[in-house]
Amino acid sequence: MRYADLHLHTYHSDGTRSPKEVVDVARTHGLDIIAISDHDNLAAFYEIHSYAAEHGVTLIPAIELSCLFEGVDVHVLAYAFDPHDEQIDARLRGFRETRQRRGYAIVERLRALGYDIRAERVDQLAGGGAMGRPHVARALVEAGYVSSVAEAFDKLLGTGKPGYVEKERFRVNEAVSLIRNAGGLTSVAHPTLYPDHEQLVPRLLDSGIDGVEVMHPQVDELNRERYTNLARFRGKMVTGGSDDHGTVKTSETLGTVKVPETMIGPILERL
């Protein structure tokens, strides 16, 4: 039996590990299948797909898409699509450019409020990826304005806070269509984190999303059973992953979620 983690982040979005470090740490935890699902970009996949293969790790093309559904900010995980698809590449390139402009706008707003952080430093913390709020948060921690990334979000960067700038999102039906046309599958990320998730998640599945992430650090046993049954009733798949971001969060989770390969057959078949 091989085990998987289908929800991992690197410094190409809002994690702290390099893609190679993710592969190496995953191997130490007995994970043979991984999906680096950075937000709105595939840089990690291109960087280490050969490295992963050389070390006996199956690397699934993956991405976490920021979407809007019925006024709610929803994250959709996408798997096993063609990573060289031209439509996906063009759409993500536009997203990255928008994300970068948003990052600079957040820095400028904070500077106007008296927080002396530099866009150049935030760019460095982004590690070559598009600048995002977690990178700004780390710069605020580094400058001593807050004690943690969580405090930065609570005080300055969360929705409605002084440093918040609205971001572009996919429509869910657009995201599903984009991934499906490239041969891939989609799953609702961390379902319990949305308001009124008991009503929202069934509507997301009915909208065309292929599955739901039932194994996740913030999906308790009751909701795991709830969404496993919901997926089964609707003929959908289930997925799982640790949602690890390295040291940017209060605890590192890589290795805490191990999804048996028998659970993710629909994804592996696409490979």
Secondary structure, 3 states (H helix, E strand, C coil): CCEEEEEECCCCCCCCCCHHHHHHHHHHCCCCEEEECCECCCHHHHHHHHHHHHCCCEECCEEEEEEEECCEEEEEEEECCCCCCHHHHHHHHHHHHHHHHHHHHHHHHHHHCCCCCCHHHHHHHCCCCCCCHHHHHHHHHHCCCCCCHHHHHHHHHCCCCCCCCCCCCEEHHHHHHHHHHCCCEEEECCHHHCCCHHHHHHHHHHCCCCEEEEECCCCCHHHHHHHHHHHHHHCCEEEECCCECHHHCCCCCCCCCCEEHHHHHHHHHHC
